[in-house]
Amino acid sequence: MTASRLRAALSKPFLPAVFFFSGVTFDSFTLTRIDSLTDNLILLLYLSLLGALIILTARMDTRMGLEAPPAGLGGVPGLVARAQPYYPHAIQFLLGGLYSAYTIFYLQSASLTATAVFFGVLVALLVGNEFLHDRLSNLRLLVSLYALVVLSFFTFFLPALTGLMNTWVFLIGAGLSAAVTLQVVNLIYRGRPTSSRWEPILSGLPAIGLILVLVGFYFLNWIPPVPLSMKFGGVYQKIEKADGAYRLTFEQGAWYQYWKRSDDPFRGTGPAYCFTAVFAPVDMRTTIFHRWQYRPAGGRDFSTTDRIALAIAGGREGGYRGYTIKQRVMPGDWRVDVETPEGRIIGRVSFRVEEPSGEMPEFEAITY
């Protein structure tokens, strides 16, 4: 009686959304930072459970395993078989948890540039996961979704683990993702007859194709440069460092501009200081660049004036702090792209330069 009531409850149309938001809520309370060992172990557990459930679901739904537990079947095999109707809900919970975690992490690293494309894909899947319940029996879809979540994990986990962030590390992650995905397909078909010897290959082919597409995204700089993320940035009239803190001086805004924390517009001809704080995992040491770009009034395109390197070290919660200086700035639109050596944009500081007003400005400062 209890089992039948539980099955009836799980068949309600609102249950997919409940399981979806349960995964999102759980992540909201448990995730802290992208290089946290605990957080990464949780995500690794999610991936392992998801892979196991995909294997069990595929072996049963494709009539390669037990469709229902025979009478008298007990123990672990019987429990696994009897739990089959609940696998889609568990898969949806795990997908919701993984996509919400990745959305949180990639949002921190995505800027409003081409790197936001991959982040947009994750958001679409995060929302679309709510409506996938009726399609979760599609083996190729399941395997492809699994390939995506595995690659998304290795993209930030390997740099956080090794302290290295470059093209080779990403390609190693892509190779590991393909290997893990193909192993899942292999376990689905192992020891079971198939209607065609091409069936296992066709089941894994879309997932491998998806991984190759994402590798293309990487070389187009469409994937955010996780695990790096810009915590703060702005342009200032003067920067001073004392007692381990930076004093950032900017022109005071109008009384209603209580949110103002930097010079935009920047009035004068310079020097202009661009200050950024970029988070990196513990033990990561890398180089970032400030790419200063200028567009005159009425112009259409930005042109690069300087690309200045900054060495950063990871571990600080508020981000590694540093600044570059432009001795002379001309009136017009300016932006400073904070980017990796490969040109992947971590963040952007945009501001406008205007001629001085002629009045003596008042300044204020913040400490970071």
Buried (B, 14 or more C-beta within 10 A) or exposed (E): EEEEEEEEEBEEEEBBBBBBBBBBEBBEEEBEBBBBEEBBEBBEEBBEBBBBBBBBBBBBBBEBBBEEBEEEBEEEEBEBBBEBEBBBBBBBBBBBBBBBBBBBBBBBBBBEBBBBBBBEBBBEBBEEBBEBBEEBBBBBBBBBBBBBBBBBBBBBBBBBBEBBBEEEBBEBBBEBBBEBBBBBBEBBBEEEEEEEEEBBEEBBBBBBEBBEEBBEBBEEBBBBBBBBBBBBBBBBBEBEEEEEEBBBBBBEBEEEEEEBBBBBBBBBBBBBBBBBBBBBBBBBBBEBBBBBBBBEEEEEEBEEBBBBEBEBEBEBEEBBBBBBBBEEBEBBBBBBBBBBEEEBBBBBBBBBBEEEEEEEEEEEBBEB
